[in-house]
Amino acid sequence: MAFKILMVDDHPTQLEGYKVVLEFNNQGLEIEPTLANSCEEAYHIITDKTNPIKFDMVFLDRSLPPYHDKKINSGEDLALLVQEQLPNSKIMMLTSHAEAFILYNIVKKINPNGLLVKSDFSGDELLNAFEKVVNNQKYHSETVIKSIKELLSREDYLDTINREIITLLAQGIRTKSMPEYINLSHSAIEKRKVQIKDYFCIDKGSDEDIIKEARKLGFI
């Protein structure tokens, strides 16, 4: 039986590796992949109305070349698009980021069927994760489990938008550029940064102080 998967990663060799591993599945599934290397490529495939494909699963790397015209800046944004356009597709997200804050945000914002940190898994684990998701089970790799367990005990520590602002700061995004990434005005972002500083007990600190404190507390 053909199992249609959209695989999105900006490293073609990575995609080839995933394809080879999944072909060894024990479900008797014939893997039928469609490949994309950027947010723009994936966007056009996902939203194609003239030749739509009903994907059974979408594999998404978190860090991808952005598609600024549509404000699709990462695999997370693509995942939200998939949930809107392809609601029956299972989502597996893979990321090189092991920071607890980023992993927590993915689970809270996307809640994908599978979430794996690339440094955690071998081919065998990827195949195991794939088969569990195919069978309607959730799968988190080891680093994800540890990070989420720690942070979910503090679920109300900061809201989703404030967490996203901290993540953007840690990625080197300046405040003046943040409206390109989140749907807030510059003044609203500045007000939220004041809230973040209050939470971290930072008195008149800089963005670097926010990042430093967030790292100290294990948020990024």
C-alpha positions in Angstrom: 0.0 0.0 0.0 1.4 3.4 -1.0 2.1 5.7 2.0 2.5 9.3 0.8 4.9 11.4 2.8 6.0 15.0 2.3 9.6 15.3 3.5 11.0 18.8 4.1 14.6 19.4 5.0 17.2 21.7 3.5 19.8 18.9 3.4 19.1 16.6 0.5 21.3 13.8 1.9 19.2 13.9 5.1 16.1 13.3 3.0 17.7 10.4 1.1 18.6 8.9 4.5 15.1 9.1 5.8 13.7 7.5 2.6 16.1 4.6 2.9 15.3 4.0 6.6 11.5 4.2 6.1 11.6 1.7 3.3 12.5 -1.0 5.9 9.2 -0.5 7.8 7.4 -3.5 9.2 4.0 -2.2 8.2 4.1 -3.3 4.6 4.0 0.3 3.5 5.3 1.4 0.2 6.9 4.8 0.8 5.9 7.4 -1.8 7.9 10.5 -0.9 7.6 14.1 -2.1 10.7 16.2 -1.3 11.1 19.9 -0.5 14.2 21.8 0.6 12.7 25.1 1.8 9.6 26.7 3.3 8.7 28.1 -0.1 8.9 24.8 -1.9 6.8 23.1 0.9 4.3 25.9 1.0 3.5 25.5 -2.7 3.1 21.8 -2.4 0.9 22.0 0.7 -1.4 24.7 -0.8 -1.5 23.3 -4.3 -5.2 23.3 -5.3 -4.7 22.2 -9.0 -2.9 19.0 -8.2 -3.5 18.4 -4.5 -1.9 15.4 -2.7 -3.4 13.9 0.4 -0.3 13.2 2.4 -0.5 10.5 5.0 2.4 12.1 6.9 4.6 15.2 6.8 8.2 15.1 7.9 9.4 18.6 8.9 12.8 19.9 9.9 12.4 22.8 12.3 15.1 25.0 10.8 14.5 25.8 7.1 15.1 28.6 4.7 12.2 30.9 5.2 9.5 32.1 2.8 9.2 35.7 3.8 6.4 36.6 1.3 4.0 34.3 3.2 5.6 34.8 6.7 6.6 31.1 6.8 9.9 31.2 8.7 10.4 27.7 10.0 9.2 24.2 10.2 6.9 25.2 13.0 5.0 27.7 10.7 4.8 24.9 8.1 3.4 22.5 10.7 0.6 25.0 11.4 -0.1 25.3 7.7 -0.3 21.5 7.4 -2.8 21.4 10.3 -4.9 24.0 8.4 -4.6 22.6 4.9 -4.0 18.9 5.5 -5.8 18.1 8.8 -5.6 14.4 8.3 -1.8 14.3 7.8 0.3 13.1 10.7 3.2 15.4 11.5 6.7 14.3 12.6 9.1 17.1 13.5 12.8 16.7 13.6 15.2 19.2 15.0 18.9 19.7 15.7 17.9 22.0 18.6 18.0 20.3 22.0 17.2 23.4 24.1 14.4 22.7 26.5 12.7 26.0 25.7 12.4 25.3 22.0 11.2 21.7 22.4 8.6 22.9 24.9 7.4 25.5 22.5 7.0 23.0 19.7 4.9 20.7 21.9 2.7 23.6 23.1 2.3 25.3 19.8 2.2 22.3 17.4 1.7 19.1 19.4 3.1 17.0 16.6 2.5 13.3 16.4 6.2 12.7 16.6 9.1 15.0 17.8 12.7 13.9 17.7 16.0 15.6 18.4 18.4 14.5 15.6 21.3 13.8 18.0 19.1 11.3 19.9 18.1 8.8 17.2 19.6 6.2 15.0 18.0 4.7 11.9 16.4 2.0 14.1 14.8 4.6 16.4 13.6 6.7 13.5 11.9 3.6 12.1 10.4 2.8 15.5 9.1 6.4 15.8 7.6 6.2 12.4 5.8 3.0 13.0 4.4 4.2 16.3 3.0 7.4 14.7 1.6 5.3 11.8 -0.3 3.3 14.5 -1.7 6.5 16.1 0.7 6.7 19.0 2.7 9.8 20.0 6.5 9.6 20.0 9.0 11.8 21.7 12.8 11.1 21.6 14.8 10.9 24.9 15.9 14.6 25.0 12.3 15.7 24.3 10.9 13.6 27.1 13.4 14.9 29.7 12.9 18.6 28.7 9.1 18.4 28.5 8.9 16.7 31.9 10.9 19.4 33.5 9.1 22.4 31.8 5.5 21.1 32.0 5.8 21.2 35.7 6.1 25.0 35.2 3.5 25.3 32.5 2.3 28.8 33.5 5.8 30.4 33.9 5.5 32.4 30.7 2.8 32.6 28.0 3.4 31.3 24.5 4.1 34.7 22.9 6.7 35.7 25.6 8.4 32.3 25.2 8.5 32.9 21.4 10.1 36.4 22.0 12.8 34.9 24.2 13.5 32.2 21.5 13.8 34.8 18.8 16.2 36.9 20.9 18.3 33.8 21.5 18.4 33.3 17.7 19.8 36.8 17.3 16.6 38.4 16.0 16.5 42.1 16.9 13.4 43.6 18.4 12.8 45.8 15.4 12.7 42.8 13.1 10.4 40.7 15.3 7.1 41.8 13.7 8.3 39.8 10.7 8.2 36.7 12.8 5.2 37.2 15.2 2.0 39.1 14.7 2.7 42.0 17.1 3.6 45.6 16.8 7.0 46.9 17.9 5.5 48.6 20.9 3.6 45.5 21.9 6.9 43.5 21.8 8.6 46.1 23.9 5.9 45.8 26.5 6.2 42.1 26.6 10.0 42.4 27.0 9.3 44.4 30.1 7.1 41.6 31.4 9.9 39.1 30.7 12.4 41.2 32.5 10.0 41.4 35.5 9.7 37.6 35.5 13.4 37.2 35.4 13.9 39.9 38.0 16.1 41.9 35.6 16.2 45.6 36.4 16.8 47.8 33.3 18.7 45.0 31.6 19.4 44.4 27.9 18.4 41.7 25.5 21.6 39.9 26.4 20.6 39.9 30.0 17.3 38.2 29.1 19.1 35.6 27.1 21.7 35.0 29.8 19.0 34.6 32.5 16.9 32.3 30.2 20.0 30.1 29.6 20.8 30.1 33.3 17.3 28.8 34.1 17.5 26.2 31.4 14.8 27.8 29.2 17.0 27.9 26.1 
